[in-house]
Amino acid sequence: MLATTTSQASAPHRRRAAGILSAAAASVLLLSACADAEAESGSAAGSGETITVEDDHGTHEIDLDSIESVGAFDNRSFRLLEDLGVELSVAPRGLMQPHVHETYAEDESILDTGNHREPDLEQLAAAQPDLVITGQRYSEYYDEMADLMPEDGVILEWDEGTSDPTTFFEGLREQVTNMGEIFQAEEEADELIAELDEALERVESAYNGEDTVMGLVTSGGDINYAGPNQGRGVAPLFQEFDLEPALEVDDESTDHEGDDISVEAIADSDPEWILVLDRDGMMPDDPEYTAADELIADSPALQQTSAIENDQIVYMPQNMYITEDIQAYTEFLNDFADALEEAE
């Protein structure tokens, strides 16, 4: 199992904190500030920056100085916001794991709407967020969430690009670019995108265009097929690099557990490369959990495939199923590139 890890942007975006002043001192400062402003411009108008942001639903004007309460509901945004140092007021902490989301998962100050199956959206209303980032598992609740936003609040969603495997990586770039601008962390966002692009270029250069590739999803102790057009986790890779599928089926789905195709059929296709998403890896402490590499090693039918005989099997990061973010894909792409380069 390969274990290359891509470095991530480490410079956090720090929000301005107001100093604690006595009432008298605060009054003096306020009067002084007003006098200075009037002397310079003849008015006491603020000078907050406003930016224009495009998302799946149109154009939004955002006053950056007005953002005090932030909600996040798109799994792909959680670690990005952590890296940018953004404090949240509301989020589905039920979709987070402490070993993955080290800042947010156990922060009791963040109101918890729970997972996407039965979300407690009253928590969203209670937080009165100025800005909400939503999408992915929470995308079906967009309209309901929009109705609960404060009058001047903005709700943003970038799901169209990442929902289509043919535009997935461009969708990641769009989300990261916009959030870097919104939270005034363009440098950190640009660094994450540059790392992704470098990893993409490595795979593009190393793949020979001929070796056959199989996508797999392990879940609940089963090994399932993940197709090149819709397969969870792997479809963007097939589309981006025009990987040669070892097996194609007519009824391929986007099922989060993969498609139920016999291991024998998978083995008969004799893939030269196998790419694996470990769905259950999101909860490694579960006593029922069996890691993907163990499941595959214990499958007699797969042992005679070229991929296993030549040690050409690459596992996605253990957290991939609950992240699927730019950091996770960058890590995996570098692992894949390492393996491809070694096989040359």
C-alpha positions as CSV (number, residue, x, y, z in Angstrom):
1,M,0.0,0.0,0.0
2,L,1.4,3.3,-1.0
3,A,1.6,6.1,1.5
4,T,2.8,9.2,-0.2
5,T,1.2,12.3,1.4
6,T,1.0,15.7,-0.3
7,S,1.9,18.7,1.8
8,Q,-0.9,21.1,2.5
9,A,-1.1,24.8,2.9
10,S,-0.3,25.6,6.5
11,A,-0.6,29.4,6.7
12,P,-4.0,29.8,8.4
13,H,-6.3,32.7,7.6
14,R,-6.9,34.5,10.8
15,R,-10.0,36.4,11.4
16,R,-9.8,39.8,13.0
17,A,-10.5,39.7,16.7
18,A,-12.0,42.8,18.5
19,G,-10.0,44.0,21.5
20,I,-11.9,44.3,24.8
21,L,-12.1,47.9,25.8
22,S,-13.7,49.7,28.6
23,A,-16.8,51.7,27.7
24,A,-15.0,55.0,28.1
25,A,-12.0,53.9,26.0
26,A,-14.3,52.6,23.3
27,S,-16.2,55.9,23.1
28,V,-13.0,57.8,22.8
29,L,-11.8,55.6,20.0
30,L,-15.1,55.7,18.2
31,L,-15.2,59.5,18.3
32,S,-11.6,59.7,17.1
33,A,-12.3,57.4,14.2
34,C,-15.3,59.3,13.1
35,A,-13.5,62.6,13.2
36,D,-10.6,61.2,11.2
37,A,-12.9,59.8,8.6
38,E,-14.9,63.0,8.2
39,A,-11.7,65.0,7.9
40,E,-10.4,62.8,5.1
41,S,-13.6,62.1,3.1
42,G,-16.3,64.4,4.5
43,S,-18.4,61.4,5.6
44,A,-18.3,58.6,8.1
45,A,-19.1,55.8,5.6
46,G,-17.4,52.5,6.0
47,S,-14.9,51.1,3.5
48,G,-15.6,47.4,3.6
49,E,-14.6,45.3,0.6
50,T,-17.4,43.8,-1.5
51,I,-16.7,41.0,-4.0
52,T,-18.8,39.3,-6.7
53,V,-19.0,35.5,-6.5
54,E,-20.5,33.1,-9.1
55,D,-21.9,29.8,-8.0
56,D,-24.4,27.2,-9.4
57,H,-27.3,29.5,-8.6
58,G,-26.1,32.8,-10.0
59,T,-24.2,35.9,-8.9
60,H,-23.8,37.0,-5.4
61,E,-22.4,40.2,-3.8
62,I,-20.6,39.6,-0.6
63,D,-19.5,42.2,1.9
64,L,-16.4,40.6,3.4
65,D,-16.6,42.7,6.5
66,S,-20.1,41.5,7.3
67,I,-19.1,37.8,7.5
68,E,-19.2,36.9,11.2
69,S,-21.3,33.7,11.3
70,V,-20.3,30.9,8.8
71,G,-22.0,27.6,8.1
72,A,-20.4,24.7,6.1
73,F,-22.4,21.7,4.8
74,D,-20.3,20.4,1.8
75,N,-18.0,17.6,2.9
76,R,-15.4,18.8,0.4
77,S,-15.2,22.2,2.1
78,F,-14.6,21.1,5.7
79,R,-10.8,20.5,5.6
80,L,-10.3,23.4,3.3
81,L,-12.0,25.8,5.7
82,E,-10.0,24.3,8.6
83,D,-6.8,24.9,6.6
84,L,-7.9,28.5,6.0
85,G,-8.6,29.0,9.7
86,V,-12.3,29.8,9.3
87,E,-14.4,29.5,12.5
88,L,-17.8,27.9,12.0
89,S,-21.0,28.6,13.8
90,V,-23.1,25.7,12.3
91,A,-22.2,22.5,10.4
92,P,-23.2,18.8,10.2
93,R,-20.6,17.6,12.7
94,G,-22.4,14.2,12.5
95,L,-20.6,13.9,9.1
96,M,-17.2,14.5,10.6
97,Q,-14.6,12.3,12.3
98,P,-12.1,13.6,14.9
99,H,-9.2,11.8,13.2
100,V,-10.0,13.7,10.0
101,H,-11.6,17.0,11.0
102,E,-9.4,17.8,13.9
103,T,-10.7,21.4,14.4
104,Y,-14.4,21.0,13.9
105,A,-15.5,17.5,14.7
106,E,-15.6,17.9,18.5
107,D,-16.0,21.7,18.7
108,E,-19.2,22.0,20.8
109,S,-19.5,25.7,20.0
110,I,-20.5,24.7,16.4
111,L,-24.2,24.0,16.3
112,D,-24.7,20.5,14.9
113,T,-27.3,19.8,12.2
114,G,-26.4,16.1,12.1
115,N,-26.0,13.9,9.1
116,H,-27.9,14.4,5.8
117,R,-30.5,11.7,6.4
118,E,-32.5,13.6,9.0
119,P,-30.8,17.1,9.3
120,D,-31.8,19.4,12.2
121,L,-32.1,22.5,10.1
122,E,-33.4,24.4,13.1
123,Q,-29.8,24.7,14.2
124,L,-29.0,26.5,10.9
125,A,-31.8,29.0,11.7
126,A,-30.5,29.5,15.2
127,A,-27.0,30.2,14.0
128,Q,-28.2,33.1,11.8
129,P,-25.2,32.6,9.4
130,D,-24.1,35.5,7.2
131,L,-22.6,32.9,4.8
132,V,-23.3,29.2,4.2
133,I,-21.3,26.8,2.0
134,T,-23.4,23.8,1.0
135,G,-23.5,21.0,-1.5
136,Q,-22.8,17.3,-2.0
137,R,-24.8,15.3,0.7
138,Y,-26.7,18.4,1.7
139,S,-27.5,19.6,-1.8
140,E,-31.1,18.3,-1.7
141,Y,-31.9,20.7,1.1
142,Y,-30.6,23.8,-0.7
143,D,-34.1,25.5,-1.1
144,E,-35.1,24.7,2.5
145,M,-31.8,26.1,3.8
146,A,-32.0,29.2,1.7
147,D,-35.4,29.9,3.2
148,L,-33.9,29.8,6.7
149,M,-31.1,32.2,5.9
150,P,-31.2,35.8,7.4
151,E,-32.4,38.4,5.0
152,D,-28.9,39.6,4.1
153,G,-27.3,36.1,4.3
154,V,-25.7,34.4,1.3
155,I,-25.8,30.7,0.6
156,L,-23.3,29.3,-1.9
157,E,-23.1,25.9,-3.7
158,W,-20.5,24.6,-6.2
159,D,-21.9,21.1,-7.0
160,E,-22.4,21.2,-10.8
161,G,-18.7,20.8,-11.6
162,T,-17.9,18.2,-9.0
163,S,-21.1,16.2,-9.8
164,D,-19.9,15.5,-13.3
165,P,-16.8,13.2,-13.5
166,T,-15.7,15.0,-16.8
167,T,-15.5,18.3,-15.0
168,F,-14.7,17.1,-11.5
169,F,-11.2,18.6,-11.1
170,E,-12.2,21.9,-12.6
171,G,-15.1,21.9,-10.1
172,L,-12.6,21.4,-7.2
173,R,-10.5,24.4,-8.5
174,E,-13.6,26.6,-8.7
175,Q,-14.6,25.9,-5.2
176,V,-11.2,26.4,-3.7
177,T,-10.6,29.6,-5.7
178,N,-13.8,31.2,-4.6
179,M,-13.4,30.2,-1.0
180,G,-9.8,31.6,-1.0
181,E,-11.2,34.9,-2.2
182,I,-14.1,35.0,0.2
183,F,-11.9,34.3,3.2
184,Q,-9.1,36.4,2.0
185,A,-6.7,33.5,1.7
186,E,-5.9,33.5,-2.0
187,E,-2.3,32.5,-1.5
188,E,-3.2,29.3,0.5
189,A,-5.9,28.5,-2.1
190,D,-3.5,28.9,-5.0
191,E,-1.0,26.7,-3.3
192,L,-3.6,23.9,-2.9
193,I,-4.5,24.2,-6.6
194,A,-0.9,24.2,-7.7
195,E,-0.3,21.0,-5.7
196,L,-3.3,19.4,-7.4
197,D,-2.2,20.4,-10.8
198,E,1.3,19.1,-10.3
199,A,-0.1,15.7,-9.2
200,L,-2.4,15.6,-12.2
201,E,0.5,16.3,-14.5
202,R,2.6,13.6,-12.9
203,V,-0.2,11.0,-13.6
204,E,-0.8,12.3,-17.1
205,S,2.9,11.9,-17.9
206,A,3.3,8.5,-16.3
207,Y,0.3,6.6,-17.6
208,N,1.1,4.8,-20.9
209,G,-2.5,5.0,-22.2
210,E,-2.7,1.2,-22.7
211,D,-2.7,-0.5,-19.3
212,T,-6.1,-1.6,-18.2
213,V,-7.5,-0.2,-15.0
214,M,-10.2,-1.5,-12.5
215,G,-12.0,0.6,-10.0
216,L,-13.2,-1.0,-6.8
217,V,-15.1,0.0,-3.7
218,T,-14.9,-2.1,-0.5
219,S,-17.9,-1.8,1.8
220,G,-19.3,-4.0,4.6
221,G,-16.7,-6.7,4.0
222,D,-17.5,-6.9,0.2
223,I,-15.5,-6.0,-2.8
224,N,-17.6,-4.2,-5.4
225,Y,-17.1,-2.8,-8.9
226,A,-16.8,1.0,-9.5
227,G,-17.2,1.9,-13.2
228,P,-15.3,4.4,-15.3
229,N,-18.3,6.6,-16.0
230,Q,-20.1,6.8,-12.7
231,G,-18.0,4.9,-10.1
232,R,-17.6,6.6,-6.7
233,G,-14.2,8.1,-6.3
234,V,-12.7,6.6,-9.5
235,A,-14.8,8.0,-12.3
236,P,-13.1,11.4,-12.4
237,L,-9.8,9.6,-12.8
238,F,-10.9,7.5,-15.7
239,Q,-12.4,10.6,-17.4
240,E,-9.4,12.9,-16.7
241,F,-6.7,10.5,-17.9
242,D,-8.7,8.4,-20.4
243,L,-7.8,5.3,-18.5
244,E,-8.4,2.1,-20.3
245,P,-11.2,0.2,-18.4
246,A,-10.6,-3.5,-17.7
247,L,-14.3,-4.1,-17.5
248,E,-17.4,-2.1,-18.5
249,V,-21.0,-2.9,-17.7
250,D,-24.3,-1.5,-19.1
251,D,-26.0,-0.8,-15.8
252,E,-23.1,1.0,-14.1
253,S,-24.3,3.2,-11.1
254,T,-23.1,5.9,-8.7
255,D,-23.9,3.7,-5.7
256,H,-21.8,4.6,-2.7
257,E,-21.1,0.9,-2.1
258,G,-20.2,0.1,-5.7
259,D,-21.9,-2.2,-8.1
260,D,-22.6,-5.8,-7.1
261,I,-20.5,-7.7,-9.7
262,S,-18.9,-11.0,-8.8
263,V,-15.3,-11.0,-7.7
264,E,-14.8,-13.7,-10.3
265,A,-16.0,-11.4,-13.1
266,I,-13.6,-8.7,-11.8
267,A,-10.8,-11.2,-11.8
268,D,-11.6,-12.5,-15.3
269,S,-11.1,-9.0,-16.7
270,D,-7.5,-9.3,-15.4
271,P,-6.8,-5.6,-14.8
272,E,-3.2,-4.4,-14.9
273,W,-4.0,-1.7,-12.3
274,I,-6.6,-1.6,-9.5
275,L,-7.7,1.6,-7.8
276,V,-9.5,1.2,-4.5
277,L,-11.9,3.3,-2.4
278,D,-12.3,2.0,1.1
279,R,-15.8,3.2,2.0
280,D,-15.6,1.9,5.6
281,G,-12.2,3.6,6.2
282,M,-14.1,6.6,7.5
283,M,-14.6,4.7,10.8
284,P,-11.4,2.7,11.3
285,D,-12.1,2.1,15.0
286,D,-15.3,0.2,14.3
287,P,-14.7,-3.4,15.6
288,E,-16.5,-4.7,12.4
289,Y,-14.1,-2.8,10.1
290,T,-11.8,-4.7,7.7
291,A,-9.4,-2.6,5.7
292,A,-9.6,-2.8,1.9
293,D,-6.1,-4.2,1.5
294,E,-7.0,-7.1,3.9
295,L,-10.2,-7.9,2.0
296,I,-8.4,-7.9,-1.3
297,A,-5.5,-10.0,0.1
298,D,-8.0,-12.5,1.4
299,S,-9.8,-12.9,-2.0
300,P,-8.4,-16.0,-3.8
301,A,-10.1,-15.0,-7.1
302,L,-8.1,-11.8,-7.3
303,Q,-4.7,-13.2,-6.5
304,Q,-4.0,-14.2,-10.1
305,T,-4.7,-10.8,-11.7
306,S,-1.8,-8.9,-13.2
307,A,-2.4,-6.0,-10.9
308,I,-1.9,-8.0,-7.8
309,E,0.9,-10.2,-9.2
310,N,2.8,-7.0,-10.2
311,D,1.9,-5.1,-7.0
312,Q,0.0,-2.5,-9.0
313,I,-2.9,-1.7,-6.7
314,V,-3.3,1.8,-5.3
315,Y,-5.5,2.6,-2.4
316,M,-7.2,6.0,-1.9
317,P,-6.7,7.8,1.4
318,Q,-8.5,6.1,4.2
319,N,-10.6,9.3,4.7
320,M,-11.6,9.6,1.1
321,Y,-15.2,8.6,1.5
322,I,-16.0,11.5,3.9
323,T,-13.6,14.1,2.3
324,E,-13.4,13.7,-1.4
325,D,-11.7,17.1,-1.3
326,I,-8.8,18.6,-3.1
327,Q,-6.4,17.5,-0.4
328,A,-7.5,13.8,-0.6
329,Y,-7.3,13.7,-4.4
330,T,-3.9,15.4,-4.4
331,E,-2.6,12.8,-2.0
332,F,-4.0,9.9,-4.0
333,L,-2.9,11.2,-7.4
334,N,0.7,11.5,-6.1
335,D,0.4,7.9,-4.8
336,F,-0.8,6.8,-8.2
337,A,1.9,8.7,-10.0
338,D,4.6,7.1,-7.7
339,A,3.3,3.7,-8.6
340,L,3.1,4.4,-12.4
341,E,6.6,5.9,-12.4
342,E,8.0,2.9,-10.5
343,A,6.4,0.5,-13.1
344,E,7.9,2.3,-16.1
